[in-house]
Amino acid sequence: MNRFLADAKTIQAQLGEIRRDLHRYPEIGMTETRTARIVADYLKGLGLAVREGVGGTGVVGLLYGRGGDRTVAIRADMDALPMTDRIAGDHRSCIEGKAHACGHDGHTAMVLGAASLLCRSAEALEGNVKFIFQPSEERLPGGALPMIRDGVLDNPRVNGLFSCHVHPGVPQGSVMVTPGYCTVSSAGFTLEMIGKGGHVALPHQAVDPIVMAADCINAAQNIISRRTDPLDSVILAFGTIHGGTANNIIPDTVTLKGTIRALSPERRDRMVVMFRETVAATAQKHGGDFRLNVKLEYPSVYNDPAMVSLFRQAAATVVGDTRVIHTERPFMGGEDIAYFHERIPGVFWFMGTGNPDRGFQHPLHSPLFDFDEAVLSVGAALHAQCASDFLSAITVPGLPDVEGPAQG
C-alpha cells in the first residue's frame, strides 16, 4: 500500500469527524468564520506557520521542508451553498437554508489530512508546502482574487498548485483529470424585455413583453444550433423568468436571468455579442426595447499538461493505474481556481464519489448530495503524494522557471 495512503487510514476517523462537523454548521462565502477557526487551530496544532483573514476569511498554512527552492500549494474551498440540506445522516445541516451540497466540507478535510501527512515527513520534503483554504468559491466574485491580492502566492512564491473537487459522476475509488481547459468560462446575465402594458382584451394597444420574452428564448437557441461550431462546447441557458401581476394584464416588463458558458473566454465573449444582437433584433421586431446586463464570471480552468502528467503518475501510486481516468471532456461548471491557474501552473482534478449501491449518486448542488467518507483518506494521501512528487522532481517539463532540488 502507498505510504501516504497507509498513514491516511490512521487518521480516517479524525477526518470524518471534521467533515461531519463542518457539514452540520455550513457557512456561506465570506462568512466562514467558524470554519476558518477550525482550520487555523488544526494547522497550528501541527506546528505550521498560519496566516488568518487572508482575502477575507481565508487561511494559509506553511510547512517548511528541509531544503530546495520550490514551493507547492494545495488548495481547498470552504464555503457552503444557500440551500436546504435533505440528506438522511446525523451530519445533516443544523442551519436552515445552508448546506454543503457541493462537497467543500470534504475538500477542507482532505487538505487538512494532507497537511498532517506531510508534517510527518517534513524532513524529507525538498521544498515548502502551502495549504490554502479559500473562502467563497460559490459566491461571486469569489475568494480567489482577494487571496491573490493578499499575497497568498508569494513569500515564498508558489511554483505549482493542486486542488480537487468531489464528483458523483466518477466511480468511488477512481480519480479523473483533464489536460488543457477543464472547466468553462461563464457569464451571468439579466435581461429585461421592455414593452407597453395594457389590457389583454386590447393587445393591439400594447407591446407584450411576455411574447417578446418567449420569442427571445426561442431565437437564442439558434445561436447554439446555427451560429456556433457544433464541435464547440457552449451553453446558453435561461434560469428564471418573471413578469406580470394578473391574468388579464399585459405587463410593462419581463425579466429573465441566465448563463452563458464556453470553454474559453474568447468563445464566451463571442457568445455574449451574438446574444446581444439577437435580443436587440427581437425587441425591435416587436416594437419594444430591452436592457441587458452581462456580468463576466470565472474564466476557464487550464490544467498545465506537464502538471497533469505528474499528477497522473502520483495518482497511480495511490489508487492504481486503472483507477486514473484521463479524459478530454471538460466539466461545464465554473471554478475560481482558474485565477490561480492564470498565474501558476496547476492541476484541478476530480475525486470520484459515485456509489449508487450506497445511495451516493445524487448530483452536485442537489439537496441530497452526500458521499462515503472513505474518500477523505484517499484524497489526503493523493494531495500529499502530488506535493511530495512535485518537490522532489529533478525537472518538471514545461516549467522552465522552476529549479530542481540540489542533488548530492
C-alpha beads as a LAMMPS data file, in Angstrom:
LAMMPS data file: protein, C-alpha beads

408 atoms
407 bonds

1 atom types
1 bond types

-500.0 500.0 xlo xhi
-500.0 500.0 ylo yhi
-500.0 500.0 zlo zhi

Masses

1 110.0

Atoms # bond

1 1 1 0.000 0.000 0.000
2 1 1 1.170 3.538 -0.744
3 1 1 2.852 5.019 2.351
4 1 1 0.750 8.171 2.365
5 1 1 -2.436 6.147 1.986
6 1 1 -1.410 3.828 4.839
7 1 1 -0.806 6.849 7.078
8 1 1 -4.037 8.492 5.928
9 1 1 -6.075 5.494 7.008
10 1 1 -4.827 6.006 10.567
11 1 1 -6.458 9.462 10.631
12 1 1 -9.565 8.500 8.636
13 1 1 -11.829 8.699 11.689
14 1 1 -10.473 12.136 12.563
15 1 1 -11.013 13.436 9.037
16 1 1 -14.560 12.072 9.021
17 1 1 -15.300 13.795 12.315
18 1 1 -14.009 17.123 10.967
19 1 1 -16.013 16.749 7.772
20 1 1 -19.259 15.954 9.613
21 1 1 -18.789 18.894 11.977
22 1 1 -18.282 21.274 9.051
23 1 1 -21.308 19.781 7.302
24 1 1 -23.529 20.390 10.332
25 1 1 -22.525 24.043 10.514
26 1 1 -22.151 25.295 6.921
27 1 1 -21.205 28.898 6.208
28 1 1 -21.820 30.933 3.055
29 1 1 -18.967 32.662 1.229
30 1 1 -17.046 35.319 3.190
31 1 1 -18.814 34.350 6.429
32 1 1 -16.756 31.196 7.075
33 1 1 -15.502 32.381 10.467
34 1 1 -16.213 29.167 12.369
35 1 1 -14.797 27.022 9.577
36 1 1 -11.693 29.221 9.357
37 1 1 -11.135 28.970 13.101
38 1 1 -11.325 25.154 12.985
39 1 1 -8.878 25.076 10.078
40 1 1 -6.433 27.512 11.675
41 1 1 -6.478 25.689 15.023
42 1 1 -5.800 22.358 13.318
43 1 1 -2.865 23.769 11.333
44 1 1 -1.406 25.450 14.411
45 1 1 -1.689 22.141 16.219
46 1 1 0.561 20.661 13.544
47 1 1 3.141 23.361 14.214
48 1 1 2.677 25.176 10.919
49 1 1 3.075 28.904 10.323
50 1 1 -0.512 30.135 9.892
51 1 1 -1.990 33.288 8.364
52 1 1 -5.633 34.088 9.002
53 1 1 -8.005 36.582 7.412
54 1 1 -6.347 36.167 4.002
55 1 1 -8.617 37.604 1.318
56 1 1 -11.425 37.855 3.866
57 1 1 -11.856 34.640 5.813
58 1 1 -9.140 32.608 4.105
59 1 1 -6.493 30.626 5.978
60 1 1 -2.995 29.663 4.825
61 1 1 -0.664 27.187 6.489
62 1 1 3.012 26.943 5.549
63 1 1 5.172 23.867 6.027
64 1 1 8.911 24.363 5.560
65 1 1 10.781 21.379 4.159
66 1 1 14.451 20.599 4.644
67 1 1 15.651 22.451 1.563
68 1 1 15.100 23.267 -2.063
69 1 1 13.714 26.448 -3.528
70 1 1 10.342 25.127 -4.689
71 1 1 7.004 25.748 -3.035
72 1 1 3.927 23.770 -3.935
73 1 1 0.386 24.659 -2.866
74 1 1 -2.652 22.521 -2.115
75 1 1 -5.962 24.374 -2.127
76 1 1 -9.408 23.661 -0.702
77 1 1 -12.567 25.771 -0.818
78 1 1 -14.508 26.128 2.451
79 1 1 -17.886 27.695 1.680
80 1 1 -21.375 26.207 1.518
81 1 1 -24.433 26.849 -0.648
82 1 1 -27.603 28.839 0.166
83 1 1 -29.972 25.856 0.026
84 1 1 -31.726 23.371 2.274
85 1 1 -29.973 20.136 3.222
86 1 1 -32.084 16.988 2.843
87 1 1 -29.573 14.221 3.484
88 1 1 -30.551 11.480 5.912
89 1 1 -27.390 11.257 8.054
90 1 1 -26.880 12.685 11.528
91 1 1 -24.444 15.184 9.975
92 1 1 -27.317 16.945 8.225
93 1 1 -27.046 20.738 8.300
94 1 1 -28.251 22.341 11.514
95 1 1 -28.654 25.704 9.788
96 1 1 -31.789 26.181 7.712
97 1 1 -31.101 27.389 4.175
98 1 1 -27.387 26.488 4.185
99 1 1 -25.814 23.226 3.051
100 1 1 -22.522 21.705 1.950
101 1 1 -24.149 20.285 -1.166
102 1 1 -21.006 20.729 -3.248
103 1 1 -18.580 18.814 -1.064
104 1 1 -16.409 21.683 0.145
105 1 1 -16.529 20.231 3.659
106 1 1 -14.819 17.171 2.204
107 1 1 -12.283 19.269 0.317
108 1 1 -11.325 21.029 3.542
109 1 1 -10.972 17.779 5.475
110 1 1 -8.796 16.245 2.723
111 1 1 -6.340 19.144 2.687
112 1 1 -6.150 19.179 6.490
113 1 1 -5.364 15.480 6.231
114 1 1 -2.669 16.164 3.646
115 1 1 -1.118 18.717 5.998
116 1 1 -0.992 16.115 8.765
117 1 1 0.600 13.522 6.469
118 1 1 3.232 15.880 5.073
119 1 1 4.167 17.145 8.536
120 1 1 5.146 13.566 9.399
121 1 1 7.687 13.564 6.570
122 1 1 8.730 17.229 6.581
123 1 1 12.409 16.334 6.869
124 1 1 12.215 14.519 3.534
125 1 1 10.490 17.327 1.609
126 1 1 12.654 19.071 -0.989
127 1 1 10.862 22.371 -0.565
128 1 1 7.852 24.014 1.057
129 1 1 4.126 23.316 1.032
130 1 1 1.377 25.919 1.338
131 1 1 -2.069 24.775 2.378
132 1 1 -4.608 27.271 1.027
133 1 1 -8.135 27.299 2.442
134 1 1 -10.175 29.618 0.276
135 1 1 -13.482 31.310 1.087
136 1 1 -16.371 31.997 -1.241
137 1 1 -15.883 29.784 -4.278
138 1 1 -19.639 29.533 -4.849
139 1 1 -20.469 33.176 -4.315
140 1 1 -19.363 35.728 -6.887
141 1 1 -16.979 37.461 -7.199
142 1 1 -15.250 34.618 -5.347
143 1 1 -12.432 34.379 -2.855
144 1 1 -9.507 33.507 -5.121
145 1 1 -8.731 37.034 -6.317
146 1 1 -8.887 38.585 -2.815
147 1 1 -6.462 35.918 -1.580
148 1 1 -4.142 36.575 -4.516
149 1 1 -4.236 40.306 -3.755
150 1 1 -3.317 39.448 -0.158
151 1 1 -0.196 37.673 -1.391
152 1 1 -1.223 34.045 -0.989
153 1 1 1.044 33.024 -3.882
154 1 1 4.062 34.934 -2.536
155 1 1 6.526 34.738 0.366
156 1 1 7.566 32.130 -0.607
157 1 1 6.488 32.184 -4.230
158 1 1 4.277 29.241 -5.203
159 1 1 5.556 27.284 -8.224
160 1 1 2.760 24.752 -8.676
161 1 1 -0.738 24.089 -7.382
162 1 1 -3.006 21.074 -6.869
163 1 1 -6.692 21.094 -5.967
164 1 1 -9.592 18.700 -6.287
165 1 1 -13.365 18.533 -6.400
166 1 1 -15.517 15.590 -5.437
167 1 1 -17.553 14.244 -8.352
168 1 1 -20.501 11.816 -8.092
169 1 1 -20.258 11.151 -11.821
170 1 1 -16.915 9.406 -11.294
171 1 1 -16.929 5.991 -9.572
172 1 1 -15.766 5.971 -5.975
173 1 1 -12.170 4.796 -5.810
174 1 1 -11.244 6.461 -9.114
175 1 1 -9.934 9.917 -9.945
176 1 1 -10.335 11.892 -13.156
177 1 1 -8.256 14.612 -14.774
178 1 1 -8.495 16.629 -17.988
179 1 1 -5.470 18.314 -19.599
180 1 1 -5.875 21.812 -21.004
181 1 1 -9.177 23.597 -20.468
182 1 1 -11.142 21.506 -17.980
183 1 1 -13.968 23.885 -16.990
184 1 1 -15.822 26.686 -18.746
185 1 1 -15.710 30.455 -18.815
186 1 1 -19.068 31.779 -17.708
187 1 1 -21.148 34.923 -17.764
188 1 1 -24.381 35.596 -15.935
189 1 1 -26.987 37.853 -17.493
190 1 1 -30.098 39.752 -16.503
191 1 1 -32.341 40.647 -19.431
192 1 1 -35.305 42.996 -19.177
193 1 1 -37.702 42.904 -22.119
194 1 1 -39.497 46.258 -22.166
195 1 1 -42.936 46.518 -23.695
196 1 1 -46.038 48.594 -23.130
197 1 1 -48.610 47.414 -20.636
198 1 1 -52.322 47.214 -21.257
199 1 1 -55.493 45.119 -21.105
200 1 1 -55.374 41.605 -22.552
201 1 1 -58.626 42.435 -24.389
202 1 1 -56.795 45.179 -26.306
203 1 1 -53.477 43.619 -27.263
204 1 1 -53.092 45.902 -30.286
205 1 1 -52.737 48.855 -27.910
206 1 1 -49.919 47.205 -26.002
207 1 1 -46.495 45.737 -26.655
208 1 1 -46.468 42.389 -24.909
209 1 1 -43.095 41.694 -23.195
210 1 1 -44.168 38.126 -22.391
211 1 1 -44.427 37.330 -26.096
212 1 1 -41.132 39.177 -26.625
213 1 1 -39.500 37.075 -23.917
214 1 1 -40.797 33.829 -25.405
215 1 1 -39.563 34.838 -28.861
216 1 1 -36.188 35.781 -27.422
217 1 1 -35.800 32.425 -25.643
218 1 1 -36.543 30.571 -28.869
219 1 1 -34.334 32.814 -31.005
220 1 1 -31.434 32.430 -28.588
221 1 1 -31.367 28.679 -29.184
222 1 1 -30.399 29.362 -32.799
223 1 1 -27.148 30.888 -31.563
224 1 1 -26.133 27.401 -30.428
225 1 1 -27.615 25.387 -33.282
226 1 1 -26.926 27.669 -36.244
227 1 1 -24.257 30.228 -35.355
228 1 1 -21.809 28.108 -33.361
229 1 1 -19.421 25.375 -34.475
230 1 1 -21.027 22.056 -33.472
231 1 1 -17.677 20.930 -32.050
232 1 1 -17.556 23.863 -29.623
233 1 1 -18.880 23.188 -26.134
234 1 1 -21.142 26.150 -25.363
235 1 1 -24.229 26.718 -23.228
236 1 1 -26.827 29.475 -23.284
237 1 1 -29.462 28.766 -20.651
238 1 1 -32.306 30.714 -19.056
239 1 1 -32.749 30.071 -15.354
240 1 1 -35.573 32.393 -14.302
241 1 1 -38.377 34.401 -15.920
242 1 1 -40.588 36.808 -14.014
243 1 1 -43.295 39.209 -15.146
244 1 1 -46.892 40.183 -14.724
245 1 1 -49.296 40.510 -11.805
246 1 1 -52.670 39.208 -13.071
247 1 1 -54.116 37.049 -15.840
248 1 1 -55.863 39.968 -17.543
249 1 1 -52.999 42.463 -17.575
250 1 1 -50.241 42.771 -20.154
251 1 1 -47.243 43.891 -18.084
252 1 1 -44.730 46.554 -18.988
253 1 1 -41.686 44.360 -18.496
254 1 1 -40.490 40.793 -18.137
255 1 1 -37.152 39.940 -16.517
256 1 1 -35.103 36.888 -17.458
257 1 1 -31.871 35.613 -15.909
258 1 1 -29.492 33.018 -17.246
259 1 1 -25.958 31.971 -18.021
260 1 1 -23.598 31.768 -20.980
261 1 1 -20.755 29.252 -20.818
262 1 1 -17.923 28.300 -23.152
263 1 1 -14.560 26.584 -22.946
264 1 1 -12.518 29.750 -23.412
265 1 1 -13.046 33.401 -22.513
266 1 1 -12.879 34.277 -26.228
267 1 1 -15.737 31.934 -27.129
268 1 1 -17.756 33.152 -24.167
269 1 1 -17.300 36.780 -25.185
270 1 1 -18.346 35.964 -28.760
271 1 1 -21.471 34.272 -27.414
272 1 1 -22.290 37.412 -25.426
273 1 1 -22.029 39.549 -28.577
274 1 1 -24.328 37.229 -30.549
275 1 1 -26.827 37.095 -27.693
276 1 1 -26.999 40.885 -27.523
277 1 1 -27.554 41.053 -31.288
278 1 1 -30.379 38.504 -31.027
279 1 1 -32.062 40.325 -28.153
280 1 1 -31.865 43.666 -29.965
281 1 1 -33.359 42.217 -33.131
282 1 1 -36.177 40.561 -31.198
283 1 1 -37.067 43.707 -29.290
284 1 1 -37.077 45.772 -32.500
285 1 1 -39.294 43.237 -34.290
286 1 1 -41.957 43.582 -31.598
287 1 1 -41.681 47.344 -31.278
288 1 1 -40.277 47.105 -27.776
289 1 1 -36.942 47.705 -26.086
290 1 1 -34.570 45.865 -23.777
291 1 1 -31.933 46.235 -21.099
292 1 1 -29.221 43.560 -20.947
293 1 1 -26.708 43.406 -18.145
294 1 1 -23.971 40.792 -18.558
295 1 1 -21.596 40.031 -15.708
296 1 1 -18.479 38.105 -16.660
297 1 1 -17.812 35.355 -14.151
298 1 1 -14.963 32.897 -13.716
299 1 1 -12.566 32.182 -16.599
300 1 1 -11.835 28.620 -17.703
301 1 1 -9.546 26.476 -15.573
302 1 1 -6.486 25.477 -17.585
303 1 1 -4.663 22.352 -16.456
304 1 1 -0.996 22.512 -17.394
305 1 1 -0.246 19.332 -19.418
306 1 1 3.125 18.756 -17.712
307 1 1 1.483 19.073 -14.317
308 1 1 -1.250 16.663 -15.430
309 1 1 1.424 14.131 -16.315
310 1 1 2.967 14.499 -12.866
311 1 1 -0.463 14.181 -11.261
312 1 1 -1.310 11.004 -13.163
313 1 1 1.901 9.345 -12.025
314 1 1 1.282 10.369 -8.423
315 1 1 -2.349 9.237 -8.551
316 1 1 -1.350 5.845 -9.959
317 1 1 0.861 5.209 -6.943
318 1 1 -2.088 5.894 -4.624
319 1 1 -5.149 4.390 -6.356
320 1 1 -3.561 2.303 -9.119
321 1 1 -3.213 2.848 -12.876
322 1 1 -6.647 1.506 -13.750
323 1 1 -8.381 3.974 -11.485
324 1 1 -6.840 7.091 -13.003
325 1 1 -9.275 8.306 -15.651
326 1 1 -7.793 10.546 -18.346
327 1 1 -10.460 12.413 -20.295
328 1 1 -10.597 15.189 -22.860
329 1 1 -14.171 16.071 -21.863
330 1 1 -14.351 19.280 -19.793
331 1 1 -16.669 19.859 -16.862
332 1 1 -19.203 22.512 -17.861
333 1 1 -19.200 24.136 -14.439
334 1 1 -17.110 27.125 -13.413
335 1 1 -14.392 27.387 -10.751
336 1 1 -12.472 30.371 -9.459
337 1 1 -9.356 28.236 -9.016
338 1 1 -8.939 29.475 -12.603
339 1 1 -7.476 32.713 -11.250
340 1 1 -4.696 30.777 -9.527
341 1 1 -4.025 28.779 -12.695
342 1 1 -3.696 32.011 -14.694
343 1 1 -0.684 32.849 -12.531
344 1 1 0.934 29.492 -11.815
345 1 1 0.751 26.031 -13.410
346 1 1 -1.733 23.766 -11.695
347 1 1 -3.978 20.723 -11.808
348 1 1 -7.652 20.715 -10.846
349 1 1 -8.737 17.075 -10.589
350 1 1 -11.839 15.146 -9.602
351 1 1 -12.206 12.684 -6.752
352 1 1 -14.801 10.056 -7.595
353 1 1 -17.639 9.684 -5.081
354 1 1 -20.223 7.868 -7.192
355 1 1 -21.507 4.797 -5.320
356 1 1 -25.153 4.012 -6.260
357 1 1 -25.159 0.857 -4.137
358 1 1 -24.887 3.070 -1.063
359 1 1 -27.133 5.819 -2.379
360 1 1 -24.318 8.196 -3.294
361 1 1 -25.402 9.080 -6.822
362 1 1 -27.092 12.462 -6.361
363 1 1 -25.510 15.301 -8.357
364 1 1 -23.581 18.239 -7.006
365 1 1 -25.840 21.035 -5.725
366 1 1 -28.616 18.541 -5.024
367 1 1 -30.081 18.792 -1.504
368 1 1 -29.444 15.031 -1.295
369 1 1 -25.767 15.127 -2.291
370 1 1 -23.535 13.149 0.070
371 1 1 -20.560 10.796 -0.176
372 1 1 -18.759 7.943 1.529
373 1 1 -16.156 9.446 3.873
374 1 1 -13.676 6.718 2.905
375 1 1 -12.679 9.061 0.062
376 1 1 -11.232 11.535 2.590
377 1 1 -8.165 9.428 3.355
378 1 1 -7.647 8.737 -0.361
379 1 1 -7.866 12.447 -1.171
380 1 1 -5.489 13.376 1.647
381 1 1 -2.968 10.782 0.505
382 1 1 -3.182 11.857 -3.124
383 1 1 -2.692 15.516 -2.232
384 1 1 0.351 14.588 -0.160
385 1 1 1.799 12.395 -2.909
386 1 1 1.372 15.151 -5.515
387 1 1 3.094 17.710 -3.295
388 1 1 5.959 15.371 -2.457
389 1 1 6.490 14.349 -6.090
390 1 1 6.409 17.946 -7.322
391 1 1 9.068 18.990 -4.834
392 1 1 11.325 16.005 -5.474
393 1 1 11.158 16.023 -9.284
394 1 1 14.540 16.899 -10.778
395 1 1 12.803 18.717 -13.587
396 1 1 9.178 19.471 -14.287
397 1 1 8.650 19.641 -18.085
398 1 1 7.030 22.862 -19.182
399 1 1 8.075 24.784 -16.064
400 1 1 11.394 26.375 -17.076
401 1 1 11.387 28.933 -14.238
402 1 1 11.486 26.267 -11.536
403 1 1 14.846 24.914 -10.490
404 1 1 15.074 21.314 -9.323
405 1 1 16.361 20.494 -5.855
406 1 1 20.087 20.223 -5.374
407 1 1 21.463 16.749 -5.967
408 1 1 24.202 15.189 -3.926

Bonds

1 1 1 2
2 1 2 3
3 1 3 4
4 1 4 5
5 1 5 6
6 1 6 7
7 1 7 8
8 1 8 9
9 1 9 10
10 1 10 11
11 1 11 12
12 1 12 13
13 1 13 14
14 1 14 15
15 1 15 16
16 1 16 17
17 1 17 18
18 1 18 19
19 1 19 20
20 1 20 21
21 1 21 22
22 1 22 23
23 1 23 24
24 1 24 25
25 1 25 26
26 1 26 27
27 1 27 28
28 1 28 29
29 1 29 30
30 1 30 31
31 1 31 32
32 1 32 33
33 1 33 34
34 1 34 35
35 1 35 36
36 1 36 37
37 1 37 38
38 1 38 39
39 1 39 40
40 1 40 41
41 1 41 42
42 1 42 43
43 1 43 44
44 1 44 45
45 1 45 46
46 1 46 47
47 1 47 48
48 1 48 49
49 1 49 50
50 1 50 51
51 1 51 52
52 1 52 53
53 1 53 54
54 1 54 55
55 1 55 56
56 1 56 57
57 1 57 58
58 1 58 59
59 1 59 60
60 1 60 61
61 1 61 62
62 1 62 63
63 1 63 64
64 1 64 65
65 1 65 66
66 1 66 67
67 1 67 68
68 1 68 69
69 1 69 70
70 1 70 71
71 1 71 72
72 1 72 73
73 1 73 74
74 1 74 75
75 1 75 76
76 1 76 77
77 1 77 78
78 1 78 79
79 1 79 80
80 1 80 81
81 1 81 82
82 1 82 83
83 1 83 84
84 1 84 85
85 1 85 86
86 1 86 87
87 1 87 88
88 1 88 89
89 1 89 90
90 1 90 91
91 1 91 92
92 1 92 93
93 1 93 94
94 1 94 95
95 1 95 96
96 1 96 97
97 1 97 98
98 1 98 99
99 1 99 100
100 1 100 101
101 1 101 102
102 1 102 103
103 1 103 104
104 1 104 105
105 1 105 106
106 1 106 107
107 1 107 108
108 1 108 109
109 1 109 110
110 1 110 111
111 1 111 112
112 1 112 113
113 1 113 114
114 1 114 115
115 1 115 116
116 1 116 117
117 1 117 118
118 1 118 119
119 1 119 120
120 1 120 121
121 1 121 122
122 1 122 123
123 1 123 124
124 1 124 125
125 1 125 126
126 1 126 127
127 1 127 128
128 1 128 129
129 1 129 130
130 1 130 131
131 1 131 132
132 1 132 133
133 1 133 134
134 1 134 135
135 1 135 136
136 1 136 137
137 1 137 138
138 1 138 139
139 1 139 140
140 1 140 141
141 1 141 142
142 1 142 143
143 1 143 144
144 1 144 145
145 1 145 146
146 1 146 147
147 1 147 148
148 1 148 149
149 1 149 150
150 1 150 151
151 1 151 152
152 1 152 153
153 1 153 154
154 1 154 155
155 1 155 156
156 1 156 157
157 1 157 158
158 1 158 159
159 1 159 160
160 1 160 161
161 1 161 162
162 1 162 163
163 1 163 164
164 1 164 165
165 1 165 166
166 1 166 167
167 1 167 168
168 1 168 169
169 1 169 170
170 1 170 171
171 1 171 172
172 1 172 173
173 1 173 174
174 1 174 175
175 1 175 176
176 1 176 177
177 1 177 178
178 1 178 179
179 1 179 180
180 1 180 181
181 1 181 182
182 1 182 183
183 1 183 184
184 1 184 185
185 1 185 186
186 1 186 187
187 1 187 188
188 1 188 189
189 1 189 190
190 1 190 191
191 1 191 192
192 1 192 193
193 1 193 194
194 1 194 195
195 1 195 196
196 1 196 197
197 1 197 198
198 1 198 199
199 1 199 200
200 1 200 201
201 1 201 202
202 1 202 203
203 1 203 204
204 1 204 205
205 1 205 206
206 1 206 207
207 1 207 208
208 1 208 209
209 1 209 210
210 1 210 211
211 1 211 212
212 1 212 213
213 1 213 214
214 1 214 215
215 1 215 216
216 1 216 217
217 1 217 218
218 1 218 219
219 1 219 220
220 1 220 221
221 1 221 222
222 1 222 223
223 1 223 224
224 1 224 225
225 1 225 226
226 1 226 227
227 1 227 228
228 1 228 229
229 1 229 230
230 1 230 231
231 1 231 232
232 1 232 233
233 1 233 234
234 1 234 235
235 1 235 236
236 1 236 237
237 1 237 238
238 1 238 239
239 1 239 240
240 1 240 241
241 1 241 242
242 1 242 243
243 1 243 244
244 1 244 245
245 1 245 246
246 1 246 247
247 1 247 248
248 1 248 249
249 1 249 250
250 1 250 251
251 1 251 252
252 1 252 253
253 1 253 254
254 1 254 255
255 1 255 256
256 1 256 257
257 1 257 258
258 1 258 259
259 1 259 260
260 1 260 261
261 1 261 262
262 1 262 263
263 1 263 264
264 1 264 265
265 1 265 266
266 1 266 267
267 1 267 268
268 1 268 269
269 1 269 270
270 1 270 271
271 1 271 272
272 1 272 273
273 1 273 274
274 1 274 275
275 1 275 276
276 1 276 277
277 1 277 278
278 1 278 279
279 1 279 280
280 1 280 281
281 1 281 282
282 1 282 283
283 1 283 284
284 1 284 285
285 1 285 286
286 1 286 287
287 1 287 288
288 1 288 289
289 1 289 290
290 1 290 291
291 1 291 292
292 1 292 293
293 1 293 294
294 1 294 295
295 1 295 296
296 1 296 297
297 1 297 298
298 1 298 299
299 1 299 300
300 1 300 301
301 1 301 302
302 1 302 303
303 1 303 304
304 1 304 305
305 1 305 306
306 1 306 307
307 1 307 308
308 1 308 309
309 1 309 310
310 1 310 311
311 1 311 312
312 1 312 313
313 1 313 314
314 1 314 315
315 1 315 316
316 1 316 317
317 1 317 318
318 1 318 319
319 1 319 320
320 1 320 321
321 1 321 322
322 1 322 323
323 1 323 324
324 1 324 325
325 1 325 326
326 1 326 327
327 1 327 328
328 1 328 329
329 1 329 330
330 1 330 331
331 1 331 332
332 1 332 333
333 1 333 334
334 1 334 335
335 1 335 336
336 1 336 337
337 1 337 338
338 1 338 339
339 1 339 340
340 1 340 341
341 1 341 342
342 1 342 343
343 1 343 344
344 1 344 345
345 1 345 346
346 1 346 347
347 1 347 348
348 1 348 349
349 1 349 350
350 1 350 351
351 1 351 352
352 1 352 353
353 1 353 354
354 1 354 355
355 1 355 356
356 1 356 357
357 1 357 358
358 1 358 359
359 1 359 360
360 1 360 361
361 1 361 362
362 1 362 363
363 1 363 364
364 1 364 365
365 1 365 366
366 1 366 367
367 1 367 368
368 1 368 369
369 1 369 370
370 1 370 371
371 1 371 372
372 1 372 373
373 1 373 374
374 1 374 375
375 1 375 376
376 1 376 377
377 1 377 378
378 1 378 379
379 1 379 380
380 1 380 381
381 1 381 382
382 1 382 383
383 1 383 384
384 1 384 385
385 1 385 386
386 1 386 387
387 1 387 388
388 1 388 389
389 1 389 390
390 1 390 391
391 1 391 392
392 1 392 393
393 1 393 394
394 1 394 395
395 1 395 396
396 1 396 397
397 1 397 398
398 1 398 399
399 1 399 400
400 1 400 401
401 1 401 402
402 1 402 403
403 1 403 404
404 1 404 405
405 1 405 406
406 1 406 407
407 1 407 408
